[in-house]
Amino acid sequence: MQKQLVLATRNKGKVQELKAMLAGYDIEVMGLDQFLNCPEVEEDQDTFEGNAIKKAQTIAEFLQVPALADDSGLEVDALQGRPGVYSARFAGVDATDEDNNRKLLELMQGVPTGERSGRFRCVLALAVPGQATATWHGTCEGKIGITPRGTGGFGYDPLFFLPIEGKTMAEFTKEEKSKISHRGMAMRKMMVEIAGLM
């Protein structure tokens, strides 16, 4: 019987990325939109790990199936690590990606190129009913661009520039992005262990 795994998110971009990465495994991967009445999990922890664990455990307990949660975001050194855990709602609770990117650019006005460093950080948490929750971490270092570039990805991807590659995250194909991204790094660590955890 095929194993089931629920992705504890309604973010379609994250669901697509995670499903693609797990495509080679004998696991039926489902998003929260396939279930009715799932609780909304308030991301009120002060770390990515805390939020990921809370989401995974809440959904796994509610549905009684393994749940994988991701909490990730952008840390900008010139902004003392902001937006951090508030990345998705940086410009407000109902902010769009464009709203968040606009706010980031406004705050970064006048910051010289050499001081625009930052990173995407991701924590994945796998909660299996009756077992201890496992976590994996991934980071991707880069620079905050001056203007958005590219049409791929989501979130801050059009502003996150990787100097070694000469492109923003939004200019990569999905396959290229999964090889270098913070989420891809965390996923590769998880995939080494997932068969023995589910």
N, CA and C of each residue as an Amber inpcrd file, in Angstrom:
protein
   594
   0.8410000  -1.1960000   0.0000000   0.0000000   0.0000000   0.0000000
   0.8790000   1.2500000   0.0000000   0.5210000   2.1810000  -0.8660000
   1.3130000   3.3980000  -0.9950000   1.1900000   4.2600000   0.2630000
   2.3200000   4.7760000   0.7190000   2.3140000   5.6460000   1.8860000
   1.7550000   7.0120000   1.5100000   1.1320000   7.6640000   2.4860000
   0.5710000   8.9880000   2.2680000   1.3710000  10.0160000   3.0600000
   1.5050000  11.1890000   2.4710000   2.1840000  12.2990000   3.1310000
   1.4250000  13.5770000   2.8020000   1.0280000  14.2910000   3.8400000
   0.3240000  15.5560000   3.6470000   1.3180000  16.6980000   3.8050000
   1.3250000  17.6040000   2.8460000   2.1350000  18.8110000   2.9470000
   1.3180000  19.8580000   3.6900000   1.8070000  20.2560000   4.8470000
   1.0330000  21.1430000   5.7270000   1.1500000  22.5920000   5.2780000
   0.6800000  22.8560000   4.0630000   0.6980000  24.2190000   3.5350000
  -0.3940000  24.3850000   2.4900000  -0.8490000  25.6220000   2.3410000
  -1.7710000  25.9660000   1.2520000  -1.0590000  26.8190000   0.1920000
   0.2400000  26.9900000   0.3630000   1.0400000  27.7480000  -0.5910000
   1.2860000  26.8610000  -1.8120000   0.6440000  27.2010000  -2.9350000
   0.7150000  26.3530000  -4.1300000   2.1280000  26.2320000  -4.6790000
   2.9140000  27.2960000  -4.5420000   4.3000000  27.2490000  -5.0070000
   5.1060000  26.2190000  -4.2400000   4.9360000  26.2060000  -2.9120000
   5.6540000  25.2300000  -2.0890000   5.1820000  23.8100000  -2.3940000
   3.8650000  23.6260000  -2.5590000   3.3230000  22.2900000  -2.8540000
   3.9140000  21.7610000  -4.1540000   3.9700000  22.5870000  -5.1850000
   4.5170000  22.1660000  -6.4760000   5.9870000  21.7590000  -6.3450000
   6.7660000  22.5790000  -5.6410000   8.1900000  22.2850000  -5.4800000
   8.4020000  20.9770000  -4.7170000   7.6840000  20.8220000  -3.6120000
   7.8720000  19.6310000  -2.7780000   7.3710000  18.3650000  -3.4820000
   6.2460000  18.4660000  -4.2000000   5.7350000  17.3050000  -4.9480000
   6.7400000  16.8650000  -6.0060000   7.3170000  17.8260000  -6.7040000
   8.2870000  17.4970000  -7.7570000   9.5010000  16.7890000  -7.1710000
   9.9530000  17.2520000  -6.0070000  11.1360000  16.6550000  -5.3950000
  10.8710000  15.2420000  -4.8710000   9.6210000  14.9560000  -4.5210000
   9.2760000  13.6340000  -3.9760000   8.7090000  12.6910000  -5.0390000
   8.7670000  13.1110000  -6.3060000   8.1290000  12.3490000  -7.3820000
   8.6980000  10.9370000  -7.5340000   9.9470000  10.7210000  -7.1910000
  10.5660000   9.4180000  -7.3790000  10.3040000   8.4210000  -6.2600000
   9.5520000   8.8330000  -5.2650000   9.2890000   7.9700000  -4.1150000
   7.8900000   7.3790000  -4.1860000   7.7100000   6.2070000  -3.5890000
   6.4030000   5.5520000  -3.5850000   5.5430000   6.1400000  -2.4610000
   5.2780000   7.4470000  -2.6130000   4.5240000   8.1850000  -1.5940000
   3.4660000   9.0210000  -2.3020000   2.2300000   8.9190000  -1.8310000
   1.1700000   9.7840000  -2.3470000   1.2540000  11.1110000  -1.6030000
   1.6200000  12.1590000  -2.3260000   1.8080000  13.4790000  -1.7210000
   0.5600000  14.3190000  -1.9520000   0.0300000  14.8480000  -0.8570000
  -1.2040000  15.6320000  -0.9330000  -1.0110000  17.0020000  -0.2840000
  -1.7180000  17.9880000  -0.8020000  -1.7180000  19.3160000  -0.1950000
  -2.9130000  19.4710000   0.7270000  -2.8830000  20.4790000   1.5510000
  -3.9920000  20.7120000   2.4910000  -5.3070000  21.0140000   1.7850000
  -5.2160000  21.5010000   0.5540000  -6.4530000  21.8410000  -0.1710000
  -7.2750000  20.5900000  -0.5100000  -6.7050000  19.3950000  -0.3100000
  -7.4430000  18.1470000  -0.5590000  -8.2550000  17.7000000   0.6540000
  -8.1510000  18.4470000   1.7440000  -8.8560000  18.0770000   2.9670000
  -9.7420000  19.2350000   3.4350000 -10.9320000  18.8900000   3.8800000
 -11.8430000  19.8950000   4.4230000 -11.6270000  20.0040000   5.9250000
 -11.8990000  21.1610000   6.4370000 -11.9120000  21.4060000   7.8930000
 -10.5660000  21.2870000   8.5860000  -9.4670000  21.2950000   7.8370000
  -8.1640000  21.2960000   8.5030000  -7.9840000  22.6130000   9.2480000
  -7.4480000  22.5570000  10.4490000  -7.2900000  23.8050000  11.2080000
  -6.2590000  24.7320000  10.5740000  -6.4760000  26.0320000  10.7170000
  -5.4670000  27.0060000  10.3300000  -4.4530000  27.0570000  11.4670000
  -3.1980000  26.9100000  11.1440000  -2.1570000  26.9160000  12.1690000
  -1.5200000  28.2930000  12.2180000  -1.6150000  28.9340000  13.3570000
  -1.0370000  30.2670000  13.5070000   0.4740000  30.1370000  13.6470000
   1.1990000  30.8410000  12.7760000   2.6640000  30.8080000  12.8160000
   3.1330000  31.8500000  13.8250000   3.0830000  31.4920000  15.1030000
   3.3800000  32.4480000  16.1650000   4.6940000  32.1560000  16.8850000
   5.4920000  31.2390000  16.3350000   6.7890000  30.9320000  16.9380000
   7.8310000  31.9460000  16.4430000   8.9290000  32.0760000  17.1820000
   9.9230000  33.0810000  16.7950000  11.0900000  32.5050000  15.9910000
  10.9670000  31.2360000  15.5730000  11.9760000  30.6310000  14.7050000
  11.2810000  29.8500000  13.5910000  12.0040000  29.6510000  12.4830000
  11.4730000  28.8240000  11.3920000  11.2170000  27.4100000  11.8910000
  12.1340000  26.8910000  12.7000000  11.9840000  25.5280000  13.2140000
  10.7280000  25.3980000  14.0710000  10.5010000  26.3770000  14.9430000
   9.3180000  26.3320000  15.8080000   8.0280000  26.3210000  15.0130000
   7.9630000  27.1630000  13.9630000   6.7590000  27.2150000  13.1270000
   6.5700000  25.9260000  12.3390000   7.6630000  25.3850000  11.7840000
   7.5680000  24.1510000  10.9870000   7.0850000  22.9890000  11.8550000
   7.6420000  22.8580000  13.0390000   7.2390000  21.7790000  13.9440000
   5.7800000  21.9260000  14.3390000   5.3690000  23.1370000  14.6710000
   3.9790000  23.3600000  15.0830000   3.0100000  22.9830000  13.9670000
   3.3130000  23.4060000  12.7370000   2.4270000  23.0970000  11.6050000
   2.3540000  21.5960000  11.3520000   3.5170000  20.9430000  11.3120000
   3.5490000  19.5020000  11.0220000   2.8050000  18.7090000  12.0900000
   3.0540000  19.0130000  13.3440000   2.4290000  18.2550000  14.4230000
   0.9180000  18.4780000  14.4780000   0.4850000  19.7090000  14.2580000
  -0.9480000  20.0080000  14.3020000  -1.7040000  19.2450000  13.2180000
  -1.1600000  19.2630000  11.9910000  -1.8360000  18.5990000  10.8660000
  -1.7550000  17.0820000  11.0020000  -0.6130000  16.5460000  11.4230000
  -0.4780000  15.0930000  11.5940000  -1.4500000  14.5850000  12.6500000
  -1.5960000  15.3330000  13.7190000  -2.5110000  14.9200000  14.7920000
  -3.9560000  14.9890000  14.3210000  -4.2830000  16.0330000  13.5690000
  -5.6680000  16.2080000  13.1000000  -6.0580000  15.1340000  12.0890000
  -5.1780000  14.8420000  11.1350000  -5.5000000  13.9000000  10.0600000
  -5.0560000  12.4640000  10.3530000  -4.1800000  12.3050000  11.3380000
  -3.6220000  10.9880000  11.6880000  -2.8770000  10.3440000  10.5070000
  -2.1790000  11.1730000   9.7710000  -1.2600000  10.7060000   8.7320000
   0.0170000  11.5530000   8.8310000   1.1430000  11.0510000   8.3190000
   2.3670000  11.8400000   8.3660000   2.1800000  13.1940000   7.6630000
   2.7470000  14.2370000   8.2740000   2.6390000  15.5850000   7.7150000
   4.0220000  16.2200000   7.6390000   4.2830000  16.8460000   6.5000000
   5.5450000  17.5430000   6.2820000   5.2540000  19.0360000   6.1930000
   5.9200000  19.8010000   7.0280000   5.7370000  21.2520000   7.0130000
   7.0610000  21.9290000   6.6980000   6.9420000  23.0580000   6.0320000
   8.1010000  23.8640000   5.6820000   7.8650000  25.2430000   6.2810000
   8.8610000  25.7810000   6.9370000   8.8060000  27.2060000   7.2380000
  10.0980000  27.7920000   6.7250000   9.9590000  28.8180000   5.9470000
  11.1360000  29.3740000   5.3000000  10.9370000  30.8540000   5.0780000
  12.0350000  31.5290000   4.8070000  11.9350000  32.9540000   4.5640000
  13.2870000  33.5570000   4.2590000  13.2670000  34.8610000   4.1680000
  14.4380000  35.6290000   3.7710000  15.0000000  36.3800000   4.9680000
  16.2990000  36.2750000   5.1670000  16.9960000  37.0370000   6.2010000
  17.9530000  38.0070000   5.5150000  17.7810000  39.2970000   5.7740000
  18.6140000  40.3230000   5.1450000  19.5180000  40.9340000   6.2090000
  20.8140000  40.8760000   5.9810000  21.7700000  41.3290000   6.9850000
  21.6290000  42.8180000   7.2890000  21.3990000  43.6490000   6.2690000
  21.2690000  45.0930000   6.4780000  20.0070000  45.4520000   7.2650000
  19.0700000  44.5100000   7.3490000  17.8240000  44.7250000   8.1040000
  17.8210000  43.8910000   9.3890000  19.0190000  43.5400000   9.8620000
  19.1780000  42.7630000  11.1000000  18.3880000  41.4460000  11.0760000
  18.3820000  40.8020000   9.9130000  17.7390000  39.4930000   9.7870000
  16.2800000  39.5250000   9.3890000  15.7140000  40.7170000   9.2860000
  14.3270000  40.7880000   8.8060000  14.3000000  40.5150000   7.3070000
  13.1620000  40.0770000   6.7620000  11.8780000  39.8330000   7.4030000
  11.7930000  38.5350000   8.2040000  12.7080000  37.5890000   8.0050000
  12.7470000  36.3800000   8.8220000  11.4370000  35.6180000   8.8330000
  10.9590000  35.2750000  10.0370000   9.7320000  34.4740000  10.1470000
   8.5000000  35.2420000   9.6700000   8.6550000  36.5440000   9.4480000
   7.5310000  37.3560000   8.9550000   7.5910000  37.5590000   7.4410000
   8.3940000  36.7580000   6.7380000   8.6070000  36.9600000   5.2990000
   7.3160000  36.9990000   4.5020000   6.3840000  36.0880000   4.7800000
   5.1450000  36.0130000   3.9890000   4.1980000  37.1750000   4.2860000
   4.3340000  37.7970000   5.4400000   3.4340000  38.8810000   5.8220000
   4.2130000  40.1510000   6.1730000   5.3360000  40.3440000   5.5060000
   6.2280000  41.4740000   5.7790000   5.5150000  42.8080000   5.5970000
   4.7130000  42.9070000   4.5530000   4.0000000  44.1600000   4.2680000
   2.5760000  44.1580000   4.8210000   2.2350000  43.1620000   5.6360000
   0.8920000  43.0820000   6.2160000   0.3370000  41.6780000   6.1160000
  -0.7150000  41.4050000   6.8760000  -1.2840000  40.0550000   6.9560000
  -1.7270000  39.5330000   5.5970000  -2.3470000  40.3690000   4.7890000
  -2.8470000  39.9310000   3.4780000  -1.9360000  40.3700000   2.3300000
  -0.6640000  40.5910000   2.6280000   0.2710000  41.0990000   1.6160000
   0.4720000  40.0970000   0.4800000   0.5990000  40.6210000  -0.7430000
   0.9660000  39.8010000  -1.8990000   2.4870000  39.7590000  -2.0070000
   2.9930000  38.8800000  -2.8700000   4.4370000  38.8460000  -3.1110000
   4.9370000  40.2150000  -3.5690000   4.1560000  40.8660000  -4.4300000
   4.5490000  42.1790000  -4.9380000   4.6220000  43.1990000  -3.8060000
   3.6620000  43.1550000  -2.8760000   3.6730000  44.0660000  -1.7270000
   4.9390000  43.8700000  -0.8900000   5.2620000  42.6140000  -0.6210000
   6.4400000  42.3170000   0.2000000   7.7260000  42.7400000  -0.4980000
   7.8120000  42.4930000  -1.7990000   9.0040000  42.8920000  -2.5500000
   9.1490000  44.4100000  -2.5840000   8.0240000  45.1120000  -2.7340000
   8.0500000  46.5830000  -2.7490000   8.5700000  47.1200000  -1.4120000
   8.0720000  46.5540000  -0.3100000   8.5210000  47.0040000   1.0050000
  10.0130000  46.7320000   1.1910000  10.4640000  45.5510000   0.7570000
  11.8800000  45.2170000   0.8840000  12.7450000  46.2190000   0.1200000
  12.3480000  46.5390000  -1.1120000  13.1240000  47.4900000  -1.9100000
  13.1350000  48.8720000  -1.2720000  12.0110000  49.2800000  -0.7010000
  11.9520000  50.5950000  -0.0310000  12.9340000  50.6340000   1.1390000
  12.9610000  49.5780000   1.9330000  13.8540000  49.5390000   3.0960000
  15.3230000  49.4380000   2.6970000  15.5860000  48.8950000   1.5040000
  16.9610000  48.7030000   1.0440000  17.4730000  49.8670000   0.2020000
  16.6520000  50.8840000   0.0210000  17.0930000  52.0510000  -0.7630000
  18.3510000  52.6450000  -0.1490000  19.3510000  52.8790000  -0.9770000
  20.5820000  53.5000000  -0.5080000  21.5860000  52.5400000   0.0990000
  21.2100000  51.2660000   0.2670000  22.1640000  50.2880000   0.8060000
  23.1010000  49.8680000  -0.3260000  24.4210000  50.0860000  -0.1610000
  25.3500000  49.7640000  -1.2560000  25.4050000  48.2710000  -1.5740000
  25.8450000  47.9760000  -2.7870000  25.8880000  46.5990000  -3.2910000
  26.6140000  45.6580000  -2.3390000  27.7250000  46.1000000  -1.7890000
  28.5180000  45.2460000  -0.9240000  27.8780000  44.9230000   0.4170000
  26.7790000  45.6160000   0.7260000  26.1140000  45.4100000   2.0160000
  24.6940000  44.8600000   1.8510000  24.4240000  44.2500000   0.6930000
  23.0760000  43.7470000   0.4140000  22.9740000  42.2260000   0.5700000
  23.8210000  41.6720000   1.4180000  23.8420000  40.2110000   1.5970000
  22.6310000  39.7240000   2.3740000  22.2850000  38.4720000   2.1070000
  21.1680000  37.8480000   2.8080000  21.1050000  36.3820000   2.4540000
  20.1080000  35.7130000   2.9820000  19.9730000  34.2920000   2.6950000
  18.5260000  33.8630000   2.7990000  18.1920000  32.8720000   2.0140000
  16.9530000  32.1480000   2.2080000  17.2560000  31.0270000   3.1950000
  16.3750000  30.8410000   4.1640000  16.5390000  29.7730000   5.1370000
  15.2700000  28.9210000   5.1410000  15.4330000  27.6160000   5.2340000
  14.2960000  26.6900000   5.2530000  14.4810000  25.6530000   6.3510000
  13.3970000  25.3590000   7.0360000  13.3680000  24.2240000   7.9610000
  12.1800000  23.3510000   7.5730000  12.4380000  22.0630000   7.3680000
  11.3870000  21.0820000   7.1190000  11.1770000  20.2770000   8.3910000
   9.9250000  20.0180000   8.7190000   9.5980000  19.1820000   9.8750000
   8.6590000  18.0760000   9.4290000   8.9830000  16.8480000   9.7800000
   8.1510000  15.6870000   9.4660000   7.5790000  15.1370000  10.7720000
   6.2570000  15.2080000  10.8800000   5.5750000  14.6700000  12.0550000
   4.8230000  13.4040000  11.6570000   5.1540000  12.3120000  12.2930000
   4.4800000  11.0290000  12.0790000   3.7780000  10.6760000  13.3890000
   2.4540000  10.4510000  13.3470000   1.7420000  10.1500000  14.5970000
   2.4360000   9.0530000  15.4080000   2.6690000   9.3460000  16.6860000
   3.2940000   8.3650000  17.5710000   4.8070000   8.3520000  17.5540000
   5.4240000   9.2480000  16.7480000   6.8870000   9.2910000  16.6780000
   7.3830000  10.7060000  16.9780000   8.6760000  10.8100000  17.2820000
   9.2960000  12.1260000  17.4850000   9.3770000  12.8510000  16.1450000
   9.1860000  14.1480000  16.1660000   9.2450000  14.9580000  14.9410000
  10.6940000  15.1770000  14.5310000  10.9750000  14.9820000  13.2430000
  12.3280000  15.1590000  12.6990000  12.3940000  16.4820000  11.9370000
  13.5650000  17.1220000  11.9400000  13.7300000  18.3830000  11.2100000
  15.0110000  18.3610000  10.3770000  14.9960000  19.1540000   9.2970000
  16.1630000  19.3340000   8.4290000  16.2450000  20.8080000   8.0410000
  17.4690000  21.3150000   7.8980000  17.6940000  22.7300000   7.6230000
  18.4240000  22.9130000   6.2880000  18.1450000  24.0300000   5.6250000
  18.8690000  24.3820000   4.4140000  18.9650000  25.8930000   4.2880000
  20.0740000  26.3920000   3.7320000  20.2350000  27.8280000   3.4880000
  20.8000000  28.0550000   2.0940000  20.5300000  29.2380000   1.5660000
  21.0700000  29.6460000   0.2650000  21.4760000  31.1060000   0.3840000
  22.7720000  31.3760000   0.2170000  23.3020000  32.7340000   0.3710000
  23.2000000  33.5050000  -0.9440000  22.9290000  34.8070000  -0.8310000
  22.8590000  35.6390000  -2.0240000  22.8510000  37.1130000  -1.6760000
  22.3850000  37.9170000  -2.6320000  22.3220000  39.3760000  -2.4730000
  20.9170000  39.8500000  -2.8260000  20.5150000  40.9680000  -2.2470000
  19.2340000  41.5650000  -2.5830000  19.4320000  42.4860000  -3.7790000
  18.7110000  42.2200000  -4.8550000  18.8540000  42.9970000  -6.0740000
  18.2890000  44.4080000  -5.9520000  18.5660000  45.2120000  -6.9630000
  18.0700000  46.5920000  -7.0060000  16.6690000  46.6370000  -7.6040000
  16.4350000  45.7840000  -8.6110000  15.1230000  45.6970000  -9.2570000
  14.7780000  44.2230000  -9.4670000  13.4810000  43.8800000  -9.5150000
  13.0880000  42.4800000  -9.7360000  13.5250000  41.9900000 -11.1140000
  13.9210000  40.7270000 -11.1890000  14.2970000  40.0980000 -12.4540000
  13.7680000  38.6850000 -12.4910000  13.1750000  38.3070000 -13.6210000
  12.7120000  36.9360000 -13.8150000  11.2390000  36.7670000 -13.5190000
  10.6720000  35.7070000 -14.0710000   9.2290000  35.4630000 -13.9370000
   8.9160000  34.1310000 -13.2590000   9.9340000  33.3790000 -12.8810000
   9.7030000  32.0920000 -12.2370000   9.6340000  32.2210000 -10.7270000
   9.4160000  31.0840000 -10.0690000   9.4180000  31.0590000  -8.6160000
   8.2730000  31.8300000  -7.9930000   8.4840000  32.2560000  -6.7600000
   7.4620000  32.9890000  -6.0240000   8.1470000  33.7350000  -4.8860000
   7.3790000  34.5050000  -4.1360000   7.9390000  35.2220000  -2.9930000
   8.9970000  36.2280000  -3.4100000  10.1380000  36.1670000  -2.7470000
  11.2220000  37.1330000  -2.9880000  12.1680000  36.7000000  -4.1020000
  11.8460000  35.6230000  -4.8100000  12.7460000  35.0880000  -5.8420000
  13.2300000  36.1300000  -6.8530000  12.3660000  37.0650000  -7.3310000
  12.8450000  38.0300000  -8.3250000  13.8910000  39.0180000  -7.8000000
  14.0100000  39.1370000  -6.4760000  14.9720000  40.0670000  -5.8770000
  16.1910000  39.3690000  -5.2880000  16.1660000  38.0330000  -5.2490000
  17.2630000  37.3000000  -4.6100000  18.2740000  36.8960000  -5.6720000
  19.4170000  37.5900000  -5.6730000  20.4340000  37.4370000  -6.7120000
  21.5730000  36.5550000  -6.2140000  21.9510000  35.5890000  -7.0520000
  23.0730000  34.7110000  -6.7260000  24.2640000  35.1070000  -7.6010000
  25.2480000  35.8210000  -7.0260000  26.3730000  36.3330000  -7.8300000
  27.1210000  35.2710000  -8.6100000  27.3200000  34.0840000  -8.0290000
  28.0760000  33.0260000  -8.7180000  27.3620000  32.6040000  -9.9990000
  26.0200000  32.5840000  -9.9480000  25.2280000  32.1720000 -11.1030000
  24.9130000  33.3370000 -12.0400000  24.9700000  34.5660000 -11.5170000
  24.6490000  35.7430000 -12.3200000  23.1670000  35.9020000 -12.5970000
  22.3310000  35.2660000 -11.7650000  20.8800000  35.3080000 -11.9710000
  20.1620000  35.4510000 -10.6410000  18.8950000  35.9010000 -10.7350000
  18.0430000  35.8520000  -9.5500000  17.4090000  34.4700000  -9.4750000
  16.8660000  34.1470000  -8.3170000  16.2050000  32.8540000  -8.1410000
  15.0420000  32.6970000  -9.1200000  14.4130000  33.8090000  -9.5200000
  13.2660000  33.7620000 -10.4390000  13.6790000  33.5290000 -11.8860000
  14.9940000  33.5290000 -12.1630000  15.4740000  33.2970000 -13.5280000
  15.9200000  31.8470000 -13.7580000  15.8190000  31.0220000 -12.7360000
  16.1510000  29.6060000 -12.8720000  14.9210000  28.8080000 -13.2890000
  15.1460000  27.6800000 -13.9480000  14.0480000  26.7380000 -14.1570000
  13.7480000  26.0800000 -12.8090000  12.6160000  25.4010000 -12.7050000
  12.2760000  24.7130000 -11.4520000  13.3360000  23.6800000 -11.0930000
  13.8430000  22.9820000 -12.1030000  14.8430000  21.9430000 -11.8720000
  16.1490000  22.5620000 -11.3660000  16.5500000  23.6640000 -11.9890000
  17.7780000  24.3470000 -11.5570000  17.6270000  24.8800000 -10.1390000
  16.4670000  25.4640000  -9.8740000  16.2240000  26.0580000  -8.5500000
  16.3000000  24.9900000  -7.4590000  15.7250000  23.8100000  -7.7150000
  15.6970000  22.7740000  -6.6780000  17.1070000  22.2880000  -6.3340000
  18.0520000  22.4530000  -7.2590000  19.4290000  22.0070000  -7.0050000
  20.1940000  22.9570000  -6.0890000  19.8050000  24.2340000  -6.0770000
  20.5950000  25.2200000  -5.3270000  19.8230000  25.8800000  -4.1910000
  18.5120000  25.7000000  -4.1510000  17.7030000  26.4450000  -3.1840000
  17.8240000  25.9110000  -1.7640000  17.4510000  26.7470000  -0.8220000
  17.3930000  26.3750000   0.5880000  16.4450000  25.1970000   0.8080000
  15.3100000  25.2090000   0.0980000  14.3350000  24.1290000   0.2470000
  14.8750000  22.8400000  -0.3660000  15.5410000  22.9730000  -1.5090000
  16.1370000  21.8020000  -2.1470000  17.1940000  21.1560000  -1.2630000
  17.9980000  21.9900000  -0.6010000  19.0320000  21.4720000   0.2910000
  18.4110000  20.7050000   1.4610000  17.3900000  21.3070000   2.0790000
  16.7210000  20.6400000   3.2040000  16.0400000  19.3500000   2.7390000
  15.4470000  19.3900000   1.5470000  14.7620000  18.2110000   1.0160000
  15.7420000  17.0720000   0.7570000  16.9070000  17.3790000   0.2110000
  17.8820000  16.3170000  -0.0670000  18.3350000  15.6470000   1.2340000
  18.5090000  16.4380000   2.2850000  18.8580000  15.8620000   3.5840000
  17.7310000  14.9580000   4.0800000  16.4770000  15.4230000   3.8980000
  15.3300000  14.6540000   4.3650000  15.1910000  13.3490000   3.6030000
  15.4190000  13.3770000   2.2990000  15.1800000  12.2000000   1.4670000
  16.1140000  11.0380000   1.8120000  17.2760000  11.3580000   2.3940000
  18.1790000  10.3030000   2.8370000  17.5370000   9.4880000   3.9620000
  16.6580000  10.1260000   4.7270000  16.1080000   9.4970000   5.9330000
  14.6310000   9.1620000   5.8650000  13.8990000   9.7060000   4.8920000
  12.4360000   9.6400000   4.9620000  11.8860000   8.2050000   4.9190000
  12.5310000   7.3310000   4.1450000  12.0200000   5.9580000   4.0380000
  11.9720000   5.2540000   5.3890000  12.9380000   5.5610000   6.2510000
  12.9710000   4.9100000   7.5540000  12.1070000   5.5860000   8.5990000
  11.5190000   6.7150000   8.2410000  10.7180000   7.4720000   9.2170000
   9.2270000   7.3230000   9.0270000   8.8060000   6.8510000   7.8470000
   7.3570000   6.7640000   7.5750000   6.8850000   5.3140000   7.5600000
